[in-house]
């Protein structure tokens, strides 16, 4: 650590303390610290400069939050964290982007530097910026919508929205409300459907989806919600069952992502397998975003179990002995 020599230096360090050890050259100037002074800190290897504007008050590796501050300072005075970076700053885990995601208002002419994903957007609204958060960022609801719209695939977009709800950063209803501001986007309709699943009734909706998709794919007509008793004598229900081929498809809606529910589902599936059946798990999000993958797996397992795709899709097979 270097020795603080002036009150202005102390003010600058206090500012850095509120910003994870990062200040901008513009902030140093506003606090009355001359440029030669900050340059001396860098040249004597007490501080490090990152990009054009950011100054970090140490010379070691940067933390994720320090990278966020540097991205903001090097983008421009109107920039705030957006998308996955804003969600990460709010506490989302498992979706950290490779580089910070930053948004600026259309026409603000942000500086574009390497190592930062900058979006100059008409979707930027000051009302969507969190009033207190540091680093400055979009609200969780706005950031989740923007992250979903910027995702590479529909499945990834749906997973982001689901994760925000599952990790309790925002209720699904709030995300639905935020998504109403999106008027035109190729994923608007399917993502609204995903959010409707998250709000409630996902399980039964996905079962109906599967039945319709399987019928169009030429798969045999299954039985649904078939009652069976597990090893403890409790009545259970199989979501989708092809009894003639001893194949069961379990449709996983949003509640199945919870830890306790996942344990219960595992025990249930194990009982089914011990009883001599083959089980496939079908995430509801997969049905919403890329159903062909799941349907192909069902088709292949049915064929491996003896089904021959020659009958009409609506025709029920003659059941053979178990």
Residue, then its C-alpha position, 0 to 999 in steps of 0.5 A: x500500500x502507498x502512503x496517502x498524502x492529501x485529503x483529495x487522495x483520501x476522497x479518491x480512495x473512499x470513492x474507490x472503496x464504494x466501487x470495489x477498488x475501481x475509479x475513473x479518471x473523470x472521477x479523479x479529476x472531479x475530486x481535484x486529484x491531478x492527472x499527473x498524480x494518478x499517472x504516478x500511481x500507475x507508473x510506480x506500480x501501485x495502481x493499474x490502468x485498465x482501458x482508457x478510463x478505469x483505474x484499479x487501486x492494486x496491481x493484482x488480478x481483477x475480480x468479476x465486479x472490478x471487470x464490470x466497473x472497468x467495462x462501465x467506465x470504459x464504455x461511457x458515462x451513460x452505460x449500465x450493466x445489462x443482460x447476464x452481467x446485470x443478473x450476475x451482479x444481482x446474484x444469478x449463478x451459472x450464467x456468467x458471461x465471458x465478457x461484461x454486457x453493457x447497455x447505453x441509450x441509442x445516440x449516446x455514442x458509447x466508446x467501444x473497447x475490446x473485452x466488453x459487449x456493448x449494446x446501444x439500444x432503443x430499449x434503454x429506459x432510465x426507469x429500468x435502471x436500478x436506483x441504488x445498485x452498484x455497479x449501476x445496472x438494469x433491474x432484474x426484470x429488464x435485464x432478464x428480458x434483454x438477456x433472453x433476447x440476446x441469447x444465441x438459442x431459444x433454449x438458452x433464452x428459456x433457461x435464463x428466464x427459468x433460472x431467474x425465477x428458480x434462484x428467486x431473483x424475481x417472480x415469474x409474473x414480474x418477468x411476464x410484465x416486463x416482457x409485454x414491452x417487447x413488441x417484435x421479436x422472433x422469440x416473443x411468443x415462445x418465451x411468453x409461453x415459457x413464462x406462463x409455464x413457470x407461473x403455474x400449471x406447467x406440468x399439465x400443459x407440457x403433457x398436452x404439448x407432448x401428446x400433440x407433438x408425438x401425434x404429429x411425429x407419428x408416434x403411437x398414442x400413449x396412455x397418460x396419468x397411468x396410476x401405479x403403486x410404488x414400493x411403499x404402497x403410495x399411488x403414483x401416476x405415470x405422465x406418459x406410458x407406452x405399456x405395450x413396449x414398457x416405455x414411460x416418459x416423465x414430463x419435467x415441469x418447472x417444479x422438478x427443478x427444485x432440489x427436494x422435488x428432484x430427489x422425489x422424482x429420482x426415487x419415483x423413477x428408480x421404482x419404475x425402472x426396478x419394475x422392469x420399465x424403461x424411463x425417459x425424462x422430458x424437460x418441459x423447456x425442451x418441449x418448448x424450445x427444441x422438441x425434435x430432440x426429445x421426440x427422436x429419443x422416444x422414437x428410438x427407444x420405442x423401436x429398440x423395445x420392439x415398436x415398428x413405425x408402420x401403423x397410423x399415428x392415431x392407432x393404438x397398438x395391441x398390448x402384448x403381455x408384460 
